[in-house]
């Protein structure tokens, strides 16, 4: 029997709701399967049963017959469920209702003045459903509360109950949305699903991936004290894989091989404890393609999904449009992504971005450079990690060279005692010390250029794109000067970094001026660097680009911290500069674990409430006395921005791969997810005002908006992109300086 969808048209002799139960049953079963790891299959099944109940509205049937009208079909099921909720089960019924209300337009707030809020829609809804639905759809079982209690049990404290239940609601929402997408794909026999690969399950490929990893690591063994130490670290970390799942730290100084050590732990830990996925999150896009390429070369291209695209869709779509515009579902065994993609998805309200969340349950999550989580969002991020570990079967590794003392120094911090994977971090810091850090005082651009002239190879790291570009313009007459910033798309930076590494290896002049993007694991090694004042964690990360492999030992490399003359530091690091100065007065060795722990303790103490500056936690509460929730999903999604400026993507079609992907935008049968994956290393993000001006002045355009809505904005005036320094949107006279950047 033909399934019932908004895009189907019934025959004249067929009651239009007759085939609806087929779709509802398939989505219900699919949602239950996806929610199994989250412990909520019954609740997810009910969500699937009732999610399209509004299609029994006669007005919806007239729409199918060709009448021009707009029918909200996601409210009916939520209201019917709420009206039938037993007093003792009000909370689970509300959780299901949030998911149903959000399965097209996004998770709503609970009780705001917005007409889209849960209780506002409940109050204004008028039931005009054809009564046949009651014969075709079974009512919900009466033990949903027991299922929810089995998940939450005594593991959630009263303080955290609201947040935990809100995350559980997100898992229900994700399971429902993904099941709905998948059944829609089956209906259309969609040639290439939004994730256009048939990903294997991790358990199927884990044995061969583990063998491949062992072979790769055996091939890396070599002479030298640093290589021997890396081997010892790897063996020690993998030896901890049998520890019970939960939260871990991995504190290894830069250059100690923590990326591959954490991957080895994840493979072994998943094999021993049955985890279904490995998710590796990186703070910046500057090295994600580097890490993903390494993982693919070891584990096999067909097992690794690289997903960091900032191309998203933010509108409500139905039928074929919903499929064409859909993004990733994270069904791959290994996912390499960014912190922004991970955390903004975990706090998202939109269906397209949240559909992947059920895939996170039961995963091993590695957070590389965990100290880079924005401090104004640190508390909700840590609480999310804690909830994923306690309730949803995740093991989480906070992997960094400068471990934040979140367990001891942060109110409500994570229980990490005895969960360190590395052997004796203090001893590792001593044995892997290859750099000395000093202070150079105030330096203007002329002084920095003069310093670079005195060395054949050197690195300068500054705090803004404006400063980096100004300094490069002053220094560009020198031999071997390079500029690196997020003005350049990732594939372009990758080629430039390959040239830089080769020049460093060959002993040729190589002077690099960069923003902080180079600090997050980029594999380069200079004899000397200058770093603009910042927090201690950033200074230590910059030091990781100096004498990285111990080439100068027993001599140490030099990092000179300077105060920029004429450039105000970004607001988010001004306070950290003062914290860093206090550590400089107290510790001779700023790279010691004692100095780093003291630094983070002071930062957290100083910020206190600022660690939840957006008051995210207050938006997820439960009234136990009234047995009611107060979850403000939509408001939180608007507030939760890991990059405050809300930068928007511009596609740079310079390379053959990008040009081909842009050409594919014209083929309706190719889903956006596949094209976005191909383009994610060919993007530059710009301020919203800048992109709007580019559009208005004909310097860029949305390609095939009839097929892709406003997903793909492509640069059309290639004169704005420069080989040396990337995209100069503020150079064009129509922009002036109104879109100044950081």
C-alpha positions, 0 to 999 in steps of 0.5 A: 500500500502506498505510503502517506506523505505530504507529497503523495496524492490519493486516488479519487476512490481512496480515503486519503488517511488510509495509508498513513499508518504504514508510514507512522509504523515504519517511523515508529519502529525506526525511531525505536531502533535508533533510541535503543542505545539511549535507553528510550525505545518505547518513548521513541516508538510513541513519538513515531506513532503520533508525529504525523497525526495532523495529516488526519486533518481534512484541510491537509487532505485538501492540500494533497488534492491541490488546494493552496493552503498551509497546514501545521501537521506537527502540533496535533500529535503533541497535543493529543498526547499531552491531553492524554498524559496520566498525571504520574507520566506528565514528564515523559509525555512532555518530552515526546511532545517536544520531539513531535512539535520539532520534527519539522520546524525545530525543537520549541521552547516550553512556555515563552510568548512565542507562538511556536512554544509548546504550551502556546501551541497546546492552548491554541490548537483546535482538534479537527482530526478525522476520528478514524485515527483512533481505530488506526493508531494504538494509544501509548503504553502506560509504562513510559515513566518506568522506561524513563526512570530506568534511564535516569534512576538515581544517577541524576542529582536534583541539580542536574535532573532538568539538564539530563532530561533535556538531553534525553529529549534531544536523543528522542528528537534525533531518533524521530527525525532520522527515522522520518528522513530514512523512511522518506528516502525509502519512499522515493527510492532516493538514489543517494541518501543524505549520507551517500555511503553504506557505512559499516558498523564499527564492530564489523570493521574494528578487527581489521582497523586494529590490525591496520593501526598496529601495523602503522605504529610498528612502521613509525618506530625509530631511533631517538629519545622522542620516538622511544618516549612516544612508543612508551606513551602509546603502550601505557595508554592502550594498557588502560583500555580495559578501564570501565567506560566513562570520563578520562583525561590524556595529558601529554605535552605537544609532540608526545604523540597524543593524537595516535595514542588516543586513537589506539585507546579508542579502538581498544576501548571500543572493542572491549566495551562494545562502543558503536562509534569513535568521534574525534573532535578538533577545535579548529578546521585548520588541522581537521583535514590533516587528522582525517587524512591520517586516520583514513590512511590508517583505518581505510577511507571507507570507515572515516567520515570527515564532517566540519562543513559550516554549510547548513540549512535553517528552514522547514522542508518537506518531501524531496526538498527535505532529502536533497537539503539534508546533511550528515547523520554520522553513521560512519564507524569513525567521525572526525569533526570540530568542537563547533560541529559537535557541541552546536549540534548537541545544543541545536534545535533544528532537525537537520543538525540534530538528526545525528545526536542519537549516533553519539550515544554509545560512542568513544568521544575524543576531544583534542585540545579540550582546553579550547572549549570557549570559557563562557560555554564551559559549564554547559559543555562539561555538563553535556559530556558528563550526561553523555557519559553517565546516561548514554554509554559514552566514554570521553577522553579530554586530550590536551597538552595543558589539561584544565583542572576541571575536576578540582577547580571548577564548581560541579566539575567532572569526576576524573580522579584516577582516570588519567591515561598518560604515564606520570604527566609531570615526568612527561613534561620534564622529558619532553621539554624542548622549548624555553619561554621568555618575555620580549616586552613591547614589539611593533611590526617594525621590530617583529620584521627586524627580528624575522630578518635575523633568522632564516626560519621563524614563526610569528603568531598574532591574535587577529587576522587584521594584525597578521595581514598588516604584518605580512604586508610589512614583511613580504619583501623577505625571502620565504615569507608566508601568511596563514589565517582563516582568510584562506580556505583549508585546501589552500592552507594545506598546500601552503603548509606542505611547502612550509614543511619542505622548506623547513626540512631543506633548511631554506628560508621560511618565515611564517606569520600566522593567527592562532590557527597554527597552534592547534596541532599543525605539524611544523617545527621552527627553531624560534617563535614570537607569540603575541600575549595570550593565555598560558594555554595558547602560549604553550600551544605555540611552543609546540610548533618549536623544536617539535621533534627535538631536532635541536636537543640538547639545545632548546628552542625559543619562544618570545612572548611580546606585547603588540604595539597598536593592536588591542587583544580580542576581548575573550583573551584580555583577562587571560593575559593578566592570568598569564602574567601572574603565572610568569611571576610565580613559576620559573617553568611555565610549561610545568603541570603545576604552572598550568594547573594553577593558571586554570584554577585562577581562570576558573575562579576569576570567571566563576559564573562567567563559565555559563555566561549565557545562562544555558543551564537555567533554561533546562529545569524540572518542577518536581512538585508539579511534575512538569518540564521547562525546557527552552530548546530554541532559545538555547540554540540561538544563544549557544554559539561557540564562535560569537560572530556567527560567521557565514561560509563563502565557497571559493571555487578555485580548485578543480574539485570545488568547481566540480562540486559547484557544478553538481549543485545543478543536479537535483538527484545529488543530495546537499550532504555529499556536495557539502562534504566535497566543499568543506575544505573550500570555504572561508567564513566571513561576517554576515554583513560582509556576505550580505554586501557581497551578495548585494554587489554581485561579488557572490551568489547563492547557486541554484536556490531553486534546488538548494535554498540558501545553502551554497553561497559561492564567490563570483569575483575571484579578484577578491581572493589572493594567492598569498593571503586569501579572501580580502572582502574588506578591500573592495570599495563597496565594503569599506571597513564596515565588516572589520574582522578578527 
